[in-house]
């Protein structure tokens, strides 16, 4: 007779720039990472973004222990990758609070506050001015 294992799901939210990611960590799993129902290798084309997503799992040595489902919206691919990374790190802390220290040392639990600067009136952009003419 087969033994039924209870699946645990940990939810977390990550944000970066204009992007927000809702992450589900499913334990036990085989290490699949799906972002908007697509494999993360197809969704994020660059290796930097792929490494950024796996970084919390690599640091905690839990790469093959979870399946990860993430819904990401808003912003560009770099912001979305940062949002997913933060969401995974927060979900791992829910799973095991002892992981907070190593993840915090790698700055994976800190939300990056940098965002796009607003355009000011009387200017062409956030910092760009209109060309000045002497005469």
Number of C-alpha atoms within 10 A of each C-alpha: 3 4 5 6 8 8 9 13 16 17 18 20 21 26 24 24 19 14 20 24 28 19 28 22 25 21 19 15 15 13 16 16 19 19 23 14 11 13 13 21 14 11 16 18 11 12 10 11 21 17 13 18 24 19 19 27 20 12 15 17 10 13 17 14 16 21 18 22 24 26 16 22 17 14 13 12 17 16 23 27 29 24 29 30 29 29 28 32 30 26 23 24 18 16 17 10 11 12 17 17 12 14 21 12 10 12 14 22 21 14 15 15 8 8 10 8 9 9 12 12 8 8 12 12 13 12 11 10 11 10 8 6 5 4 3
